[in-house]
Amino acid sequence: MSKLEMANWKTGTFFGFYTYMILLFINYIFLHINGKEPMPSILIFWAGLIVAFGYEFILNRRAKNKAKK
């Protein structure tokens, strides 16, 4: 991995982690207000992973397109 790809991965994991934490917080608040979870925990987990890998992919794709120009 190049330094740029490593930086993109760190950025992707940052956004993935905070997406996971925000969704988990929303789920927790709804659980205490309504007494039921609006989304299963596995969905929250996968959403965080998809955001992390997806954002890293987008950043890497942008970097490759800029390098070609």
ABEGO torsion letter per residue (X at the ends): XBAAAAAAAAAAAAAAAAAAAAAAAAAAAAAAAAGBBABBAAAAAAAAAAAAAAAAAAAAAAAAAAAAX
